[in-house]
Amino acid sequence: MAQTRGFVQRLKVTNSIVMAWAYIGPSSTDTELLIVMAPANLPAEDAATRGAIADALGAALASQTEVIAFHGDNSAEITTLQIPAA
């Protein structure tokens, strides 16, 4: 499991299969593009979790709070998001 730590520099949220695109990194010129997927036919609890991740990314962007996004070693799909205590 890989992790990307930094600030949400840019975020795009949609209502398509890719729920969110997040550019995360220490600065606007040093980011990694990660995504939140929302494939069709997700169980309600999985859909709610992914929606909560997208919401948390938006809150982190607005408040300029650092995040740690967990994703597969060879995947850009965020599976877990952690917001460290200040």
Secondary structure, DSSP 8 states (H G I E B T S, - for coil): -EEEEEEEEEEEE-SSSEEEEEEEEEETTEEEEEEEE--TT--HHHHHHHHHHHHHHHHHHHHT-EEEEEE-TT--BEEEEE----
